[in-house]
Amino acid sequence: MAKNNLQLSGNQDKFLKIRNVLNIIFMAGAIMGILLYFYTDRTVGTITILAAMVFKMIESILRFFH
């Protein structure tokens, strides 16, 4: 019997929760970085956006290796 793609096993469900948290951190960091970039120091905004991108890269790696 083929397993439905919407059904997740326990291991995949753990990765999904971790990936969702990493995505939330990325989105919050990116928004903060954009606000800092336009309203304060551009260097601090750029560093904040780059730091947020690290979380997105980690999420992408988890997606590829699951």
C-alpha positions in Angstrom: 0.0 0.0 0.0 1.5 3.4 -1.0 1.9 5.9 1.7 0.2 9.2 1.2 2.6 12.2 0.8 0.6 14.2 3.4 1.2 11.5 6.1 4.4 12.1 8.0 6.4 9.6 10.0 7.7 10.5 13.4 11.2 11.4 12.2 10.0 13.6 9.3 7.6 15.3 11.7 10.5 16.3 13.9 12.3 17.8 10.9 9.2 19.7 9.9 8.9 21.3 13.3 12.6 22.3 13.3 12.3 23.6 9.7 9.3 25.7 10.6 11.1 27.3 13.6 14.1 28.0 11.4 11.9 29.6 8.8 10.2 31.8 11.4 13.6 32.9 12.7 14.7 33.6 9.1 11.6 35.7 8.3 11.9 37.7 11.5 15.6 38.3 11.0 15.1 39.3 7.4 12.3 41.8 8.3 14.5 43.2 11.1 17.4 43.5 8.7 15.4 45.3 6.1 14.1 47.8 8.7 17.6 48.3 10.1 19.0 48.7 6.6 16.6 51.5 5.6 16.1 53.3 8.9 19.5 53.0 10.7 23.0 51.9 9.8 23.2 50.0 6.5 26.1 47.9 7.7 24.1 46.6 10.7 21.2 45.8 8.4 23.3 43.9 6.0 24.9 41.8 8.7 21.5 41.1 10.2 20.2 39.9 6.8 23.2 37.7 6.3 22.8 36.2 9.8 19.1 35.4 9.0 20.2 33.8 5.7 22.3 31.3 7.7 19.1 30.0 9.3 17.6 29.6 5.9 20.6 27.7 4.6 20.3 25.3 7.6 16.6 24.8 6.9 17.4 24.1 3.2 20.1 21.5 4.2 17.6 19.8 6.5 15.1 19.7 3.6 17.6 18.1 1.2 18.9 15.5 3.6 15.5 14.3 5.0 
